[in-house]
Amino acid sequence: MTLRDADPDELARWDDLVWASPGGVDLMQLAPYAEVKSASWGHRQMVHELAGFPDVPVLYLVKKVPPFGQLWYAPMGPRVTDPDHLRAICEDLRSSGAFAVIMEPAIPAEGPQTRQELFATTPGLEDFIYLQQGNHTVFIDLTPSEEELLASFRQRARRSIRKAGDAVVEHRTDDDAIEAFWTLYAPTVERAGLPLRPKDYYLKAWRLYRDLGQGHVILASSSDVVAEPEAGAYIWQHRDHGYYRDGGSVRTPAANGLQYRVQWEAMRWCKERGATTYDLFGMPPSWLLEDTTHQLHGLVQFKTAFGAEVSDTVGTVRLVLDPRRTAAWDQLGLRIYSRLTRGRNPLFY
């Protein structure tokens, strides 16, 4: 077993390596995401070389939290689908020097029992709070024609798209558009009761992917007499993958259903640029779709209207490598560091 830093050639080909991972690509395992998190996390781009398994590149965010040591986090990674492969990675990580490693592997889940079986058979692996909404998501196949794709949507989505046929829709990448999108996004997150980071965090990320030629804003108004956008989305697209990262809308009768048109335009835009898959990012687990108390329940009707089923993975887990230091971190360290960093980052992770 070998855990090592990626060499210069591997760093130059990082996107290729992540795309070739058994679990495929995720935005958060690509190098730009380390820049998004750089204000509060360092990072290491590592390669796990394990006998009997393909080599796997993993972007680990690293936070030094003295005197506890180092905490590592692989956002939406490692991109492995085989529980045995993950177990081998866990053994590999015992040489990392971290007291704990948080992970979100791409292992498919058939229900909560998949997660429990993984804990029962992997020494040191334990339950952890969910950090990323994308552990449960909806993937849209963009390979059919536009006519076939539209026909695959449920009636609710098709009706809303037709209703918004006269809407004014703009694809933009300028800073004014990003600012306008923020005015939609922030109130939407707050209405949903979800945590909101500082404005600068989002603008940095949106501008970064925009400057890489991978991200843009879609803004929509119900008619040309409406002065301000009423719905919008930030869309990431790279190679064959499109990704709905953030969205927002106002709560007015005229804007009702406008987000369906925004998503349709996003899918069309990604498809025109060569994407074959579109990730709607974030859902309750498929076995909790009827649970009205789930924090993401409000997304169920909207995202399932596009016809695809929910894709589930095992979610966020934690590998405890030093039980004593991890216990001290849980009891004291996290509370101290969260208080120290709350001003610039109200969400520790």
PyMOL commands that set and color helices and strands:
alter all, ss='L'
color gray80, all
select helices_A, chain A and resi 8-12+14-19+27-29+31-36+83-95+112-121+133-135+146-152+155-163+175-191+199-211+253-255+258-272+286-288+297-304+323-341
alter helices_A, ss='H'
color red, helices_A
select strands_A, chain A and resi 2-5+42-49+56-65+69-74+98-103+125-127+136-141+168-172+215-221+231-238+241-249+277-279+310-312+317-320
alter strands_A, ss='S'
color yellow, strands_A
deselect
rebuild
show_as cartoon
